[in-house]
């Protein structure tokens, strides 16, 4: 059963794709330049007890890899503080802050044929959301489950922010190795750590600009 659940990990706004080996993420997928802090692995000792609070802490039992670390960068764009700007070309998400700065996160974006652009607003936020594949995805993959309860194995990850009336979301992922790639069906995916950080910084109503 666990093998079946793991196989679904990439399907929340994504099609099945072969995962590249970890060594492939020693090079930034956009700039093709070497990355400094390439691989971060957090493994909880087997004899450690799991906390009963946020399941995000329990995720430490699963090896995590992310080649792109969030960082504060200079920002001189036209958008006001509090705006989220998604650059699908860069595969980066910017949360505009005051004083000419932005928090920049690595993201996974839609694969060719599933990219989109425009302006939306966050209409709903959920912690450890359940997953119900949209009808468009079920037409392509009728073998998918119609419902999966939220949790560590859920393809939507730790947090989800829903964009307008669309089927798209900014959400976490149980496939952190896909950050920086184009594999989804249009959703913006982040590591569970990064999406949880963003979740605390934004509100329902936040403006989201998606640039192709």
Buried (B, 14 or more C-beta within 10 A) or exposed (E): EEEEBEEBBBBBBBBEBEEEEBEEBEBBBBEEEEBEEBBBEEEBEEEEEEEEEEBBEBBBBBEBBBBBBBEEEEBEEEBEEBBBBBBBEBBBBBBBBEEEBBBBBBBBBBBEEBBEEEEBBBBEBBBBBEBBBEEEBBEEEEEBEEEBEBBBBBBBBBBBBBBBEBBBBBBBBBBBBBBBBBBBBBBBBBBBBBBBBBBEEBEEEBBBBBEE
